[in-house]
Amino acid sequence: MTATVALQIIDVLREFGVDRVFGIPGGAISAFYAALLERPDVQIVTAKHETGAAFMGMGYALATGRPGVVVTTAGPGITNALTGVASANYEGLPLVLIAGEVPRSSFGRGALQEGSASSFDAVTLVRRFVKFAVQLSQAGPAAAQVRKALVTAYSGRRGAVFVSLPLDVAATPQVAHEIAGTVRSTFDVDEGACARALELLEHAQRPLILCGSGAREATSRRALVRLAEHLQAPVAVTTKAKSVFPEEHPLYLGLFGFGGHDSVTDYLASGVDVLLVCASGLNDFETNAWSPALRPLRAFLQIDIDSAQFGRNYPVDLGLLGPADAVIGRMLDRRAELLPPRPPLGLAGPRYQPLVPSARGMLTTAEVVACCNEVCPAQSVFTADMGEHLAVALHYLRVRDGGDFFTPLGFGSMGSGICAAIGYQLGAPRRRTFAICGDGGFLMHGNELATAVQHAAPTTFLVMNDARLNMVHHGMRALYGATPDFGTQTVDFAAMAHAMGAAGHVVVARPELEALLAEPAQGPVVLDVRIDPDVRLTGSQRNAALRQFQEGDEPKADAPRRLP
């Protein structure tokens, strides 16, 4: 059959399960949008900014496991989307950015928004942020190259890819070529190494499993529970991996890193002989600025799909390369019949900081999160944006079995959690999604509330409104003893919601908040929660990291141990 290249590309996307695309149209991508008219089963979600489109695509990929597809025009459409594309790549989520480009006959002639190699060279620019970047310079192999891009997005550690589509190529009629066969990424998991790792864990007196966000797939989550129960070993999660291990499980110790729990740091301080790190990049937020507490007495074991992670931040005694579920499955295939008796570990679950009331009688962020624990449905999905509220949500929020939590902390973009919540909601419409965010982030990307209204996404936005960039305010005071004025005027986000067609409420008291959270959402809801900006979670690992860099005290690696 003959079809335009744009239509053939859309059909490739449909083969991968794509049922919606996020983006903003423009002249250079018009042929692609025209082809979408011929495939009404693919819904078009028109965002209000290309960055928001990419963040929404990221949330959609997280909810569905299918690729998030972002479609933009040339020039600023590409550069605007870059922050969201980078965020998806840092989070290991499959995202495809398809951007229009001026016709090939205009290359090098200064055409409006031109991104050819003779201009700002879009492919070279974006290549630094993605796993794969290509310009479809010929019609014949175009669909096959898009298929390659999608396969690459899913190969090994998942991530983002970029396709530059010149307008004349997109509009070219082309005979569709049948392509038989599939491409898969496989790992030859080392059986002997898995047996050694399991033996070390089985004979450990004080083991610990530290779980990262690379184990968020359902199969990896189940494998982690099986391994922990077999070993009767406590499990801590990193900042990005909150909810990956069931928080109601008796072996759950808590969160380590930014917003973490003293139950984990105390257990580490008492000595860990064998540590298994599962699918974590061990960045500064996830390790309390590369704390030496994560250096075990006997063996540091690490599972990761990316071999470049081994030894990057801590010396590794045994690295197990492969997907978490495959490696753990191979480990458990060799499990012993009987384990040696393990001394009682005395686990009592996460230990939370006491709730501190506001001296001014205002709500606090911790109190808002406590209300979510009491009122929100058990299988709720929570996203958390960047700011003071993130540490509080990480610490106090209790994600129950069947629920989920996501914070795009790899790139740490303000507004990312807001738009990701909308994308998640559109990908999983039957699940209740709550976006915990600050007023600063909502001023950046709250315009996508209009997108949520247009598509009737019943997302609830909990805006912690303290009328200033509070994390920066407190951080500057801690590091420098003074701060510029990072305050804003008090914005009425409830009125903003009404103007966009959403429900909105200014909330100043807990009973009012509880009642609003308990109401079934018929569409997007904005809760403008007026909070006391000076009631915070104690401790700031972020400040510790910044101070460390300023003082030039870089983390020092221990000499590797020799395993028996």
C-alpha positions as CSV (number, residue, x, y, z in Angstrom):
1,M,0.0,0.0,0.0
2,T,1.1,3.6,-0.7
3,A,0.8,6.1,2.2
4,T,2.7,9.2,3.2
5,V,5.8,8.7,5.3
6,A,4.0,10.5,8.2
7,L,1.1,8.0,8.1
8,Q,3.6,5.0,8.0
9,I,5.4,6.4,11.1
10,I,2.0,6.7,12.9
11,D,1.3,3.1,12.1
12,V,4.7,2.1,13.5
13,L,3.8,3.9,16.7
14,R,0.4,2.1,16.8
15,E,2.3,-1.2,16.6
16,F,4.0,-0.3,19.9
17,G,0.7,0.4,21.5
18,V,0.6,4.2,21.3
19,D,-3.0,5.5,21.6
20,R,-2.2,9.2,22.1
21,V,0.4,11.8,21.3
22,F,1.3,14.9,23.3
23,G,2.5,18.1,21.6
24,I,1.9,21.4,19.9
25,P,1.4,21.8,16.2
26,G,3.2,24.1,13.7
27,G,4.0,24.4,10.1
28,A,7.0,22.1,9.9
29,I,5.0,19.2,11.5
30,S,1.7,19.9,9.8
31,A,2.0,16.8,7.5
32,F,2.2,14.6,10.6
33,Y,-0.9,16.1,12.2
34,A,-2.7,15.8,8.8
35,A,-1.9,12.0,8.9
36,L,-3.2,11.7,12.4
37,L,-6.7,12.6,11.0
38,E,-6.6,9.2,9.2
39,R,-5.9,7.4,12.5
40,P,-8.7,8.6,14.9
41,D,-7.7,5.8,17.4
42,V,-4.7,7.9,18.2
43,Q,-5.8,10.8,20.4
44,I,-4.1,14.2,20.1
45,V,-3.4,15.9,23.4
46,T,-2.5,19.5,22.6
47,A,-0.4,20.9,25.5
48,K,0.1,24.5,26.4
49,H,3.9,24.3,26.2
50,E,6.3,21.7,24.7
51,T,8.0,21.1,28.0
52,G,4.7,20.3,29.5
53,A,4.0,17.9,26.6
54,A,7.2,16.0,27.3
55,F,6.5,15.8,31.0
56,M,3.0,14.5,30.3
57,G,4.5,11.9,27.9
58,M,6.8,10.9,30.6
59,G,3.9,10.3,33.0
60,Y,2.0,8.4,30.3
61,A,4.9,6.1,29.7
62,L,5.2,5.5,33.5
63,A,1.5,4.6,33.7
64,T,1.3,2.4,30.7
65,G,4.7,1.0,29.9
66,R,4.1,2.2,26.3
67,P,6.2,4.9,24.7
68,G,5.3,8.5,25.5
69,V,5.2,10.3,22.1
70,V,5.8,14.0,21.9
71,V,5.2,15.8,18.6
72,T,6.5,19.4,18.1
73,T,7.3,21.8,15.3
74,A,10.9,22.8,14.4
75,G,13.1,25.3,16.2
76,P,11.7,26.4,19.5
77,G,9.4,23.4,19.5
78,I,12.5,21.3,19.9
79,T,14.4,23.5,22.4
80,N,11.2,23.9,24.5
81,A,10.8,20.2,24.7
82,L,14.4,19.4,25.7
83,T,14.0,19.8,29.5
84,G,11.2,17.2,29.5
85,V,13.0,14.9,27.1
86,A,16.1,15.0,29.4
87,S,13.9,14.3,32.4
88,A,12.5,11.2,30.8
89,N,15.9,10.0,29.8
90,Y,17.2,10.5,33.3
91,E,14.2,8.5,34.7
92,G,14.8,5.6,32.2
93,L,11.4,6.1,30.7
94,P,10.6,5.4,26.9
95,L,9.9,8.7,25.3
96,V,9.9,9.6,21.6
97,L,10.3,13.2,20.4
98,I,9.2,13.6,16.8
99,A,9.9,17.1,15.7
100,G,9.2,18.7,12.3
101,E,11.9,20.3,10.2
102,V,11.9,22.6,7.3
103,P,12.0,21.0,3.8
104,R,15.3,19.7,2.7
105,S,15.4,22.2,-0.2
106,S,15.5,25.0,2.4
107,F,18.5,23.6,4.3
108,G,21.3,26.2,4.7
109,R,19.1,29.1,3.4
110,G,18.1,30.6,6.7
111,A,14.5,29.3,6.7
112,L,12.3,30.1,9.7
113,Q,13.0,27.7,12.5
114,E,15.6,25.8,10.5
115,G,17.5,23.2,12.5
116,S,19.6,21.6,9.8
117,A,23.3,21.0,10.2
118,S,23.8,24.4,8.5
119,S,21.8,26.1,11.3
120,F,21.7,25.1,15.0
121,D,21.9,21.4,14.1
122,A,18.9,20.0,16.1
123,V,20.1,16.3,15.9
124,T,23.5,17.1,17.3
125,L,22.0,19.3,20.0
126,V,19.4,16.7,21.1
127,R,21.8,13.8,20.8
128,R,23.4,14.8,24.1
129,F,20.1,14.2,25.9
130,V,18.8,11.0,24.4
131,K,19.8,7.4,23.6
132,F,19.4,7.8,19.8
133,A,18.8,10.7,17.4
134,V,18.2,10.6,13.7
135,Q,17.0,12.9,10.9
136,L,14.8,11.1,8.3
137,S,16.6,12.4,5.3
138,Q,15.1,9.9,2.9
139,A,11.5,8.7,2.5
140,G,12.3,5.0,1.8
141,P,13.9,3.9,5.1
142,A,12.0,6.5,7.3
143,A,9.5,4.1,8.9
144,A,12.2,1.5,9.5
145,Q,14.4,4.1,11.2
146,V,11.5,5.1,13.5
147,R,11.1,1.4,14.4
148,K,14.8,1.3,15.2
149,A,14.4,4.4,17.4
150,L,11.5,2.8,19.3
151,V,13.4,-0.5,19.8
152,T,16.4,1.6,21.1
153,A,14.2,3.4,23.6
154,Y,13.4,0.0,25.1
155,S,16.8,-1.7,24.8
156,G,18.8,-2.0,28.0
157,R,18.1,0.9,30.2
158,R,15.1,2.6,28.7
159,G,15.2,6.2,27.7
160,A,14.3,8.9,25.2
161,V,14.9,9.1,21.5
162,F,14.6,11.8,18.9
163,V,13.4,11.8,15.3
164,S,13.7,14.9,13.1
165,L,11.2,14.8,10.3
166,P,11.6,17.3,7.4
167,L,8.2,18.5,6.1
168,D,8.8,17.3,2.5
169,V,9.8,13.8,3.7
170,A,6.7,13.5,5.9
171,A,4.4,14.4,3.0
172,T,6.1,12.0,0.5
173,P,3.9,9.1,-0.7
174,Q,5.8,5.9,-0.2
175,V,5.1,2.2,-0.7
176,A,5.1,0.5,2.7
177,H,7.6,-2.3,2.9
178,E,6.9,-5.4,5.0
179,I,9.5,-5.9,7.7
180,A,9.5,-9.4,9.3
181,G,11.2,-10.3,12.6
182,T,11.7,-8.5,15.9
183,V,14.7,-7.1,17.7
184,R,15.2,-7.7,21.4
185,S,17.8,-6.8,24.0
186,T,18.8,-9.8,26.1
187,F,21.2,-10.3,29.0
188,D,23.2,-13.4,29.7
189,V,22.9,-13.4,33.5
190,D,25.9,-15.0,35.2
191,E,24.5,-18.0,37.1
192,G,27.7,-18.5,39.1
193,A,27.9,-14.9,40.2
194,C,24.2,-14.9,41.2
195,A,24.9,-18.0,43.4
196,R,27.8,-16.3,45.1
197,A,25.8,-13.2,45.7
198,L,22.9,-15.2,47.2
199,E,25.3,-17.1,49.4
200,L,26.9,-13.9,50.8
201,L,23.4,-12.5,51.6
202,E,22.2,-15.8,53.1
203,H,25.2,-15.9,55.5
204,A,25.2,-12.2,56.3
205,Q,24.4,-11.3,59.9
206,R,23.2,-7.8,59.2
207,P,22.2,-7.6,55.5
208,L,20.4,-4.7,53.8
209,I,18.8,-4.4,50.4
210,L,18.7,-0.9,49.0
211,C,16.2,-0.6,46.2
212,G,16.4,2.0,43.4
213,S,13.9,3.2,40.8
214,G,15.2,1.0,38.1
215,A,13.2,-1.8,39.8
216,R,9.9,0.0,39.3
217,E,8.6,-2.6,36.8
218,A,5.9,-4.9,38.3
219,T,8.0,-8.1,37.7
220,S,11.0,-6.5,39.5
221,R,8.9,-5.4,42.5
222,R,7.6,-8.9,42.9
223,A,11.1,-10.3,42.6
224,L,12.3,-8.0,45.4
225,V,9.6,-9.1,47.7
226,R,10.5,-12.7,47.1
227,L,14.2,-12.1,47.7
228,A,13.6,-10.1,50.9
229,E,11.3,-12.7,52.3
230,H,13.7,-15.5,51.4
231,L,16.5,-13.7,53.2
232,Q,14.4,-12.1,55.9
233,A,16.5,-9.1,55.1
234,P,15.3,-5.5,55.7
235,V,14.7,-3.3,52.6
236,A,15.3,0.4,52.2
237,V,14.4,2.4,49.1
238,T,16.1,5.4,47.6
239,T,14.4,8.8,47.0
240,K,13.3,7.9,43.5
241,A,12.2,4.4,44.4
242,K,9.5,5.3,47.0
243,S,6.6,2.8,46.6
244,V,8.7,0.3,44.7
245,F,8.8,-2.0,47.7
246,P,5.5,-2.3,49.7
247,E,5.6,0.2,52.5
248,E,3.3,-1.9,54.6
249,H,5.6,-4.9,54.4
250,P,7.2,-6.0,57.7
251,L,10.6,-6.0,56.1
252,Y,10.3,-2.4,54.9
253,L,12.8,-0.2,56.8
254,G,12.2,3.1,55.2
255,L,13.7,5.6,52.8
256,F,17.4,6.6,52.6
257,G,18.5,9.9,51.1
258,F,16.6,13.2,50.8
259,G,13.6,13.2,53.1
260,G,14.7,9.8,54.5
261,H,14.0,8.0,57.8
262,D,16.3,7.7,60.8
263,S,15.3,4.0,61.0
264,V,17.5,3.4,57.9
265,T,20.4,5.6,59.0
266,D,20.4,4.0,62.5
267,Y,20.5,0.5,61.0
268,L,23.4,1.5,58.7
269,A,25.2,3.1,61.7
270,S,25.0,-0.2,63.6
271,G,26.9,-1.9,60.9
272,V,25.9,-3.7,57.7
273,D,28.0,-6.6,56.6
274,V,26.5,-7.3,53.1
275,L,24.7,-4.6,51.1
276,L,22.8,-5.3,47.9
277,V,22.0,-2.2,45.8
278,C,19.4,-2.9,43.3
279,A,18.9,-0.7,40.2
280,S,20.0,2.6,41.6
281,G,22.4,5.2,40.2
282,L,23.3,6.2,43.8
283,N,23.3,10.0,43.1
284,D,23.7,12.6,45.8
285,F,19.9,12.9,46.6
286,E,19.7,9.1,47.0
287,T,22.7,8.7,49.2
288,N,22.8,11.7,51.6
289,A,25.5,13.3,49.5
290,W,27.4,9.9,49.0
291,S,27.3,9.0,52.7
292,P,30.1,6.6,53.8
293,A,27.4,4.8,55.7
294,L,26.7,2.9,52.5
295,R,30.1,1.1,52.7
296,P,29.4,-2.3,54.1
297,L,31.9,-4.3,56.3
298,R,32.1,-7.3,54.0
299,A,30.6,-7.0,50.6
300,F,29.0,-4.4,48.3
301,L,26.8,-6.1,45.8
302,Q,25.1,-4.3,43.0
303,I,22.4,-5.2,40.4
304,D,22.1,-2.9,37.4
305,I,21.1,-3.0,33.7
306,D,23.8,-0.5,32.9
307,S,27.4,-1.7,33.6
308,A,28.6,2.0,33.8
309,Q,26.9,2.2,37.1
310,F,29.2,-0.2,38.8
311,G,31.8,1.5,40.8
312,R,30.7,5.0,39.8
313,N,30.1,6.2,43.3
314,Y,31.0,3.3,45.6
315,P,33.5,0.4,45.2
316,V,31.7,-2.7,44.1
317,D,32.8,-6.2,45.2
318,L,30.4,-8.0,42.8
319,G,28.4,-6.4,40.0
320,L,25.5,-8.4,38.6
321,L,24.6,-7.1,35.1
322,G,21.0,-7.4,33.9
323,P,17.4,-6.4,34.6
324,A,16.6,-6.6,38.3
325,D,13.8,-9.3,37.8
326,A,16.1,-11.5,35.7
327,V,19.0,-11.3,38.1
328,I,17.0,-11.9,41.2
329,G,15.1,-14.7,39.5
330,R,18.4,-16.4,38.7
331,M,19.5,-15.8,42.3
332,L,16.4,-17.4,43.7
333,D,16.7,-20.4,41.3
334,R,19.8,-21.3,43.4
335,R,18.4,-20.6,46.8
336,A,19.4,-23.0,49.6
337,E,16.9,-25.4,51.2
338,L,17.6,-24.1,54.7
339,L,19.1,-20.8,55.7
340,P,21.4,-20.5,58.7
341,P,19.6,-18.9,61.7
342,R,19.7,-15.1,61.6
343,P,19.8,-13.1,64.8
344,P,16.6,-11.0,65.4
345,L,17.0,-7.7,63.6
346,G,14.5,-5.9,65.7
347,L,12.8,-4.1,62.8
348,A,10.0,-1.7,63.6
349,G,9.5,-0.2,60.1
350,P,10.1,3.4,59.2
351,R,10.6,5.9,62.0
352,Y,8.9,9.3,61.2
353,Q,9.8,12.7,62.6
354,P,7.1,14.0,65.0
355,L,4.6,16.4,63.3
356,V,5.4,19.9,64.4
357,P,2.3,22.2,64.5
358,S,2.4,25.8,63.1
359,A,2.9,28.4,65.8
360,R,0.7,30.6,63.7
361,G,-2.1,28.1,63.6
362,M,-1.7,27.5,59.9
363,L,-1.6,24.2,58.0
364,T,1.8,22.6,57.4
365,T,2.9,20.5,54.5
366,A,3.4,17.5,56.8
367,E,-0.2,17.9,58.0
368,V,-1.4,18.0,54.4
369,V,0.5,14.7,53.7
370,A,-1.0,13.2,56.9
371,C,-4.4,14.0,55.5
372,C,-3.6,12.2,52.3
373,N,-2.6,9.1,54.3
374,E,-5.9,9.1,56.1
375,V,-8.3,10.1,53.3
376,C,-7.0,9.2,49.8
377,P,-8.0,5.9,48.3
378,A,-5.6,3.0,48.9
379,Q,-4.5,2.6,45.2
380,S,-3.9,6.3,44.7
381,V,-1.0,7.5,42.5
382,F,1.1,10.4,43.9
383,T,3.6,12.6,42.1
384,A,5.8,15.1,43.8
385,D,7.3,18.1,42.2
386,M,10.6,19.8,43.3
387,G,10.7,21.9,46.4
388,E,10.3,21.8,50.2
389,H,7.2,19.7,49.9
390,L,9.1,16.9,48.1
391,A,11.2,16.1,51.3
392,V,8.0,16.1,53.3
393,A,6.1,13.8,50.9
394,L,9.0,11.4,50.7
395,H,9.2,11.2,54.5
396,Y,5.6,11.2,55.6
397,L,3.5,9.9,52.7
398,R,2.5,6.2,53.2
399,V,1.9,4.6,49.8
400,R,-0.3,1.6,50.3
401,D,-0.3,-1.7,48.4
402,G,-1.5,-1.1,44.9
403,G,-0.6,2.6,45.0
404,D,2.3,4.4,43.3
405,F,4.6,7.3,43.8
406,F,6.8,9.2,41.3
407,T,9.2,12.1,41.5
408,P,11.3,13.0,38.5
409,L,14.4,13.7,40.6
410,G,16.9,12.5,38.0
411,F,16.9,15.9,36.3
412,G,15.0,17.7,39.1
413,S,12.9,20.0,36.9
414,M,10.3,22.2,38.6
415,G,6.9,21.6,37.2
416,S,7.7,18.0,36.0
417,G,5.6,16.3,38.7
418,I,2.6,18.5,37.8
419,C,2.5,17.6,34.2
420,A,3.6,14.0,34.8
421,A,0.5,13.6,37.0
422,I,-1.7,14.6,34.1
423,G,0.0,12.2,31.7
424,Y,-0.2,9.4,34.3
425,Q,-3.9,10.1,34.7
426,L,-4.6,10.0,31.0
427,G,-2.7,6.7,30.8
428,A,-4.5,5.2,33.8
429,P,-7.9,7.0,33.9
430,R,-9.4,4.7,36.5
431,R,-6.7,5.5,39.1
432,R,-7.0,8.6,41.3
433,T,-3.9,10.7,40.8
434,F,-2.7,13.5,43.2
435,A,0.1,16.0,42.3
436,I,1.9,17.4,45.4
437,C,3.5,20.6,44.3
438,G,4.5,24.1,45.3
439,D,3.3,27.5,44.2
440,G,6.6,28.1,42.3
441,G,6.2,25.0,40.2
442,F,2.6,25.7,39.6
443,L,3.4,29.2,38.4
444,M,5.8,27.5,35.9
445,H,3.6,24.7,34.5
446,G,0.1,25.2,36.0
447,N,-1.0,26.3,32.5
448,E,-1.3,22.5,31.7
449,L,-4.3,22.5,34.0
450,A,-6.2,23.7,30.9
451,T,-5.0,20.5,29.2
452,A,-6.3,18.4,32.1
453,V,-9.7,20.2,31.8
454,Q,-9.9,19.7,28.1
455,H,-9.4,15.9,28.5
456,A,-11.4,15.6,31.8
457,A,-8.4,14.2,33.7
458,P,-9.6,13.9,37.3
459,T,-6.2,14.8,38.8
460,T,-6.1,16.6,42.1
461,F,-3.4,19.3,42.5
462,L,-2.3,19.9,46.1
463,V,-0.5,23.3,45.8
464,M,1.6,24.1,48.9
465,N,1.2,27.9,48.7
466,D,3.7,29.8,50.9
467,A,4.2,32.7,48.4
468,R,7.9,32.1,48.0
469,L,10.5,29.7,46.6
470,N,10.9,28.1,50.0
471,M,13.6,25.5,49.5
472,V,15.9,28.1,48.0
473,H,15.0,30.6,50.7
474,H,16.0,28.2,53.5
475,G,19.0,26.8,51.6
476,M,20.5,30.2,51.1
477,R,20.1,31.1,54.8
478,A,21.7,27.8,55.8
479,L,24.7,28.1,53.4
480,Y,25.3,31.9,53.4
481,G,23.5,33.2,56.5
482,A,21.3,35.5,54.3
483,T,19.1,35.3,51.3
484,P,17.7,37.5,48.6
485,D,13.9,37.9,48.5
486,F,12.5,34.9,46.7
487,G,8.9,35.7,47.7
488,T,6.0,36.2,45.3
489,Q,2.7,37.8,45.7
490,T,0.1,35.4,47.1
491,V,-1.6,33.9,44.0
492,D,-5.1,32.7,44.2
493,F,-4.7,29.3,42.4
494,A,-8.4,28.5,43.1
495,A,-9.4,31.5,41.0
496,M,-6.9,30.4,38.4
497,A,-8.5,27.0,38.3
498,H,-12.0,28.5,37.9
499,A,-10.8,30.6,35.0
500,M,-9.6,27.4,33.3
501,G,-12.8,25.5,34.0
502,A,-11.5,23.4,36.8
503,A,-12.7,23.1,40.4
504,G,-10.6,25.2,42.8
505,H,-10.6,25.8,46.6
506,V,-8.5,27.9,48.9
507,V,-7.9,25.7,52.0
508,V,-6.8,27.0,55.4
509,A,-8.0,24.3,57.8
510,R,-7.7,20.6,58.2
511,P,-11.4,19.6,58.3
512,E,-11.9,21.5,55.0
513,L,-8.9,19.7,53.5
514,E,-10.1,16.2,54.6
515,A,-13.6,16.8,53.2
516,L,-12.2,18.0,49.8
517,L,-9.8,15.0,49.5
518,A,-12.6,12.6,50.3
519,E,-14.8,14.0,47.5
520,P,-14.8,11.9,44.2
521,A,-13.2,13.9,41.5
522,Q,-15.3,14.5,38.4
523,G,-12.5,16.5,36.7
524,P,-9.3,18.3,37.7
525,V,-9.3,19.9,41.1
526,V,-6.9,22.5,42.5
527,L,-6.5,22.7,46.3
528,D,-4.7,26.0,47.1
529,V,-3.4,25.1,50.5
530,R,-2.1,28.0,52.5
531,I,0.8,26.7,54.6
532,D,3.3,27.9,57.2
533,P,6.6,28.3,55.2
534,D,8.8,28.0,58.3
535,V,7.6,24.5,59.5
536,R,10.0,22.1,57.7
537,L,11.4,18.6,57.8
538,T,14.6,18.8,59.9
539,G,17.9,18.2,58.2
540,S,18.8,19.0,54.6
541,Q,20.9,16.6,52.7
542,R,20.9,19.0,49.8
543,N,22.6,21.6,51.8
544,A,25.2,19.0,53.0
545,A,26.0,18.2,49.4
546,L,26.3,21.8,48.3
547,R,28.5,22.6,51.3
548,Q,30.7,19.6,50.5
549,F,31.2,20.8,46.9
550,Q,32.0,24.3,48.1
551,E,34.6,23.1,50.6
552,G,36.2,20.8,48.0
553,D,35.7,17.7,50.2
554,E,34.9,15.1,47.5
555,P,33.8,11.6,48.5
556,K,36.7,9.2,48.8
557,A,36.3,5.6,47.6
558,D,37.4,2.8,49.8
559,A,39.8,0.2,48.5
560,P,37.9,-2.7,47.1
561,R,37.6,-5.8,49.3
562,R,38.4,-9.3,48.2
563,L,35.5,-11.7,48.5
564,P,36.1,-15.3,49.7
